[in-house]
Amino acid sequence: MDFMNTRISRYLSLLMFALPLFISANGAAEKLSILVSRVEDIDQMDLPVTETLISWLESEFSEYSDISVDFLDEEFPLEEIGVQSAITAAGSTGGDIVILGSCMDRGTRIQLDIVAANSTSGPYEGNFIHIGFAGEDCLDITMLSPESPAPDGIRFFINLIVADWLSKEDQNEEAIPILDTALQYCDAVSRDYQTSAWTFKGDLSLVSEQYDSAIDAYSEALLLYPTDTYLLSARASCFDAIDDLESALDDLLILAEIDPNNASTIAQLGAELYQNGQYEDALLYLNHAINLDPSNAMAFRDRARVHYQKGDYDRALNDLDSALRLEPGSSQGLAFQGIVLHLAGYQDEAIEALTASIELERNPEVKAWSYYARANSYISLEDYGSALEDLTTSLECSGSSYTVLYLIGVCHMRLGDEVLAVEYLTEYLSYPLELSPMDPWTTEDLHETAAGLIEELQN
């Protein structure tokens, strides 16, 4: 029987353990109920295996008032239909996790197979963890007593079960410390088990935006499998999130050596080189990525960013057209297209693209940027009333761009309201100058320009 979870393809060969890494939100539960069914006694040894499993679980989670362990008085075969039946039976009684298993006589040792299935989520869809103690890992028969302490391998497993369930219930903060407990027993399991658990810790930390913790976990897993492409890619993303671009590049360069024709990896490397200001190298990799996969809209957008930084607006617009053909509903793609059109002098087209972006965008921070950009096109057309309206709306969506205050001051000045113009320009000067490669309107001399306008208006 093979109970492997296909979500982790690189571990499909494991015969004892599979850990689902996909984290979904099914709504948090107030209490976790673990049900242990009768273990199938294949050789009729009459050992207290079920009672022992219950005792070990109760002992492990005795400090958790919200975790209960109970007996499910049914026996299920370790096959797909058995797992389905166990999930149905446990779910009907309010169980969240159901544990079923079988044991076989191996002389002074016992071969034990256990499956833990998530019964909260309903129908069986490969939603389980499977572990077995066979061969050299068979349990000593003296261990199988409710009074005996749980072996470290079992403690690793049962904490993992609960962490996995919590993650699927969108309780990642609660899952991480329980997973940390499982990781304390890593020495009792194989390298493959350890890698899976550290990867799970990295994924949980990444979802919770605990990037340093994720990096540490992925690094532990990479000590065991240094060329694992998923781990390198995930760690690179975490390095990028904390602006450690050099470390991100190191991981991506290793990835590119391992698989030079992986379009996603090559595109990611190109994007990272762009962020690091290495525009020519970025173009080489992004060109290669697009040749490998012409359907990657993000690669076209990233290449457009490189052309934009190099001042080649025509090429940037060509790439943005390609990206928008692939993803016509991309609000950020439309916003970027609007900025480039503005800089290229096509103000009406820029306003059209930015208006479409505003209508599609739901994130107020991003929407604020589109209003800010569209206002600059209105200013270029000397339509200061429309520009002022957009700038005011941008501030209402987000106050993250101080240059908006400067532009509001300029619009009031052009509309003849010198008092409000001085008020906004003065407020603008109370904030630090913040330059961004994607903000062509905030220049190094903008504070000096604002001060000069105030002096001009006051005189």
Solvent accessible surface area in square Angstrom, and as a share of the most:
residue,aa,sasa,rsa
1,M,162,0.72
2,D,106,0.55
3,F,10,0.04
4,M,23,0.10
5,N,8,0.04
6,T,108,0.63
7,R,111,0.40
8,I,6,0.03
9,S,81,0.52
10,R,86,0.31
11,Y,16,0.06
12,L,75,0.37
13,S,97,0.62
14,L,20,0.10
15,L,152,0.76
16,M,39,0.17
17,F,0,0.00
18,A,9,0.07
19,L,0,0.00
20,P,2,0.01
21,L,25,0.13
22,F,118,0.49
23,I,35,0.18
24,S,33,0.21
25,A,74,0.57
26,N,81,0.42
27,G,43,0.42
28,A,81,0.63
29,A,36,0.28
30,E,170,0.76
31,K,105,0.45
32,L,5,0.02
33,S,21,0.14
34,I,0,0.00
35,L,14,0.07
36,V,0,0.00
37,S,0,0.00
38,R,97,0.35
39,V,13,0.07
40,E,49,0.22
41,D,35,0.18
42,I,82,0.42
43,D,65,0.34
44,Q,149,0.66
45,M,40,0.18
46,D,133,0.69
47,L,49,0.24
48,P,50,0.31
49,V,4,0.03
50,T,15,0.09
51,E,95,0.43
52,T,0,0.00
53,L,7,0.03
54,I,27,0.14
55,S,28,0.18
56,W,5,0.02
57,L,3,0.02
58,E,86,0.39
59,S,81,0.52
60,E,28,0.12
61,F,5,0.02
62,S,87,0.56
63,E,165,0.74
64,Y,86,0.33
65,S,109,0.70
66,D,70,0.36
67,I,20,0.10
68,S,30,0.20
69,V,18,0.10
70,D,70,0.36
71,F,97,0.41
72,L,17,0.09
73,D,95,0.49
74,E,75,0.34
75,E,82,0.37
76,F,12,0.05
77,P,58,0.36
78,L,4,0.02
79,E,78,0.35
80,E,100,0.45
81,I,108,0.55
82,G,1,0.01
83,V,0,0.00
84,Q,71,0.32
85,S,48,0.31
86,A,0,0.00
87,I,7,0.03
88,T,96,0.56
89,A,17,0.13
90,A,0,0.00
91,G,35,0.34
92,S,93,0.60
93,T,94,0.55
94,G,52,0.50
95,G,3,0.03
96,D,16,0.08
97,I,3,0.02
98,V,0,0.00
99,I,3,0.02
100,L,1,0.00
101,G,0,0.00
102,S,7,0.04
103,C,2,0.01
104,M,54,0.24
105,D,62,0.32
106,R,113,0.41
107,G,55,0.53
108,T,104,0.60
109,R,89,0.33
110,I,0,0.00
111,Q,31,0.14
112,L,0,0.00
113,D,28,0.14
114,I,0,0.00
115,V,0,0.00
116,A,4,0.03
117,A,1,0.01
118,N,8,0.04
119,S,5,0.03
120,T,54,0.32
121,S,48,0.31
122,G,27,0.26
123,P,107,0.67
124,Y,46,0.17
125,E,137,0.61
126,G,21,0.20
127,N,14,0.07
128,F,8,0.03
129,I,3,0.01
130,H,10,0.04
131,I,1,0.00
132,G,2,0.02
133,F,17,0.07
134,A,38,0.29
135,G,59,0.56
136,E,172,0.77
137,D,75,0.39
138,C,5,0.03
139,L,9,0.04
140,D,43,0.22
141,I,63,0.32
142,T,107,0.62
143,M,68,0.30
144,L,7,0.04
145,S,33,0.21
146,P,44,0.28
147,E,149,0.67
148,S,22,0.14
149,P,116,0.73
150,A,18,0.14
151,P,23,0.14
152,D,72,0.37
153,G,8,0.08
154,I,0,0.00
155,R,78,0.28
156,F,0,0.00
157,F,2,0.01
158,I,3,0.02
159,N,4,0.02
160,L,0,0.00
161,I,6,0.03
162,V,0,0.00
163,A,0,0.00
164,D,10,0.05
165,W,4,0.02
166,L,15,0.08
167,S,1,0.01
168,K,8,0.03
169,E,3,0.01
170,D,78,0.40
171,Q,25,0.11
172,N,14,0.07
173,E,130,0.58
174,E,89,0.40
175,A,0,0.00
176,I,18,0.09
177,P,70,0.44
178,I,6,0.03
179,L,0,0.00
180,D,52,0.27
181,T,35,0.20
182,A,0,0.00
183,L,16,0.08
184,Q,131,0.58
185,Y,32,0.12
186,C,11,0.07
187,D,143,0.74
188,A,51,0.40
189,V,18,0.10
190,S,54,0.35
191,R,125,0.46
192,D,35,0.18
193,Y,12,0.04
194,Q,32,0.14
195,T,0,0.00
196,S,1,0.01
197,A,0,0.00
198,W,53,0.19
199,T,0,0.00
200,F,0,0.00
201,K,22,0.10
202,G,0,0.00
203,D,12,0.06
204,L,0,0.00
205,S,0,0.00
206,L,56,0.28
207,V,81,0.47
208,S,35,0.23
209,E,119,0.53
210,Q,75,0.33
211,Y,58,0.22
212,D,94,0.49
213,S,33,0.21
214,A,0,0.00
215,I,18,0.09
216,D,92,0.48
217,A,1,0.01
218,Y,0,0.00
219,S,32,0.21
220,E,69,0.31
221,A,0,0.00
222,L,12,0.06
223,L,139,0.69
224,L,40,0.20
225,Y,57,0.22
226,P,89,0.56
227,T,88,0.51
228,D,16,0.08
229,T,62,0.36
230,Y,85,0.32
231,L,0,0.00
232,L,3,0.01
233,S,33,0.22
234,A,9,0.07
235,R,45,0.17
236,A,1,0.00
237,S,47,0.31
238,C,0,0.00
239,F,27,0.11
240,D,40,0.21
241,A,47,0.37
242,I,70,0.35
243,D,116,0.60
244,D,49,0.25
245,L,36,0.18
246,E,107,0.48
247,S,29,0.19
248,A,0,0.00
249,L,10,0.05
250,D,81,0.42
251,D,3,0.02
252,L,0,0.00
253,L,74,0.37
254,I,74,0.38
255,L,3,0.01
256,A,11,0.09
257,E,143,0.64
258,I,70,0.35
259,D,53,0.27
260,P,71,0.45
261,N,101,0.52
262,N,55,0.28
263,A,19,0.15
264,S,77,0.50
265,T,13,0.08
266,I,3,0.01
267,A,9,0.07
268,Q,47,0.21
269,L,0,0.00
270,G,0,0.00
271,A,20,0.15
272,E,7,0.03
273,L,8,0.04
274,Y,23,0.09
275,Q,92,0.41
276,N,45,0.23
277,G,42,0.41
278,Q,66,0.29
279,Y,64,0.24
280,E,106,0.47
281,D,59,0.31
282,A,0,0.00
283,L,23,0.12
284,L,121,0.60
285,Y,64,0.24
286,L,0,0.00
287,N,56,0.29
288,H,66,0.30
289,A,0,0.00
290,I,14,0.07
291,N,117,0.60
292,L,65,0.32
293,D,45,0.23
294,P,88,0.56
295,S,73,0.47
296,N,33,0.17
297,A,5,0.04
298,M,97,0.43
299,A,0,0.00
300,F,22,0.09
301,R,20,0.07
302,D,14,0.07
303,R,45,0.16
304,A,0,0.00
305,R,52,0.19
306,V,0,0.00
307,H,16,0.07
308,Y,15,0.06
309,Q,47,0.21
310,K,91,0.39
311,G,44,0.42
312,D,40,0.21
313,Y,65,0.25
314,D,97,0.50
315,R,143,0.52
316,A,0,0.00
317,L,21,0.10
318,N,96,0.49
319,D,7,0.04
320,L,0,0.00
321,D,55,0.29
322,S,21,0.14
323,A,0,0.00
324,L,20,0.10
325,R,176,0.64
326,L,73,0.36
327,E,78,0.35
328,P,101,0.63
329,G,53,0.51
330,S,19,0.12
331,S,17,0.11
332,Q,103,0.46
333,G,0,0.00
334,L,22,0.11
335,A,6,0.05
336,F,8,0.03
337,Q,26,0.11
338,G,0,0.00
339,I,2,0.01
340,V,0,0.00
341,L,22,0.11
342,H,19,0.08
343,L,52,0.26
344,A,34,0.26
345,G,50,0.48
346,Y,104,0.39
347,Q,26,0.12
348,D,101,0.52
349,E,84,0.38
350,A,0,0.00
351,I,26,0.13
352,E,128,0.57
353,A,9,0.07
354,L,0,0.00
355,T,41,0.24
356,A,33,0.25
357,S,0,0.00
358,I,14,0.07
359,E,120,0.54
360,L,81,0.40
361,E,14,0.06
362,R,184,0.67
363,N,70,0.36
364,P,76,0.48
365,E,96,0.43
366,V,34,0.20
367,K,46,0.19
368,A,6,0.05
369,W,67,0.23
370,S,0,0.00
371,Y,33,0.12
372,Y,1,0.00
373,A,0,0.00
374,R,35,0.13
375,A,0,0.00
376,N,9,0.05
377,S,0,0.00
378,Y,39,0.15
379,I,35,0.18
380,S,59,0.38
381,L,84,0.42
382,E,127,0.57
383,D,58,0.30
384,Y,41,0.15
385,G,39,0.37
386,S,35,0.23
387,A,0,0.00
388,L,32,0.16
389,E,124,0.56
390,D,7,0.03
391,L,0,0.00
392,T,60,0.35
393,T,37,0.21
394,S,3,0.02
395,L,55,0.27
396,E,136,0.61
397,C,35,0.21
398,S,13,0.08
399,G,48,0.47
400,S,71,0.46
401,S,24,0.15
402,Y,57,0.22
403,T,5,0.03
404,V,2,0.01
405,L,11,0.05
406,Y,22,0.08
407,L,15,0.07
408,I,4,0.02
409,G,0,0.00
410,V,17,0.10
411,C,0,0.00
412,H,21,0.09
413,M,28,0.13
414,R,141,0.51
415,L,95,0.47
416,G,59,0.56
417,D,54,0.28
418,E,95,0.43
419,V,119,0.68
420,L,61,0.30
421,A,0,0.00
422,V,30,0.17
423,E,97,0.44
424,Y,53,0.20
425,L,0,0.00
426,T,72,0.42
427,E,71,0.32
428,Y,2,0.01
429,L,57,0.28
430,S,84,0.54
431,Y,74,0.28
432,P,83,0.52
433,L,57,0.29
434,E,92,0.41
435,L,94,0.47
436,S,51,0.33
437,P,92,0.58
438,M,46,0.20
439,D,12,0.06
440,P,42,0.26
441,W,33,0.11
442,T,10,0.06
443,T,61,0.35
444,E,136,0.61
445,D,77,0.40
446,L,13,0.06
447,H,48,0.22
448,E,132,0.59
449,T,55,0.32
450,A,0,0.00
451,A,47,0.37
452,G,37,0.35
453,L,28,0.14
454,I,21,0.11
455,E,109,0.49
456,E,116,0.52
457,L,28,0.14
458,Q,126,0.56
459,N,149,0.76
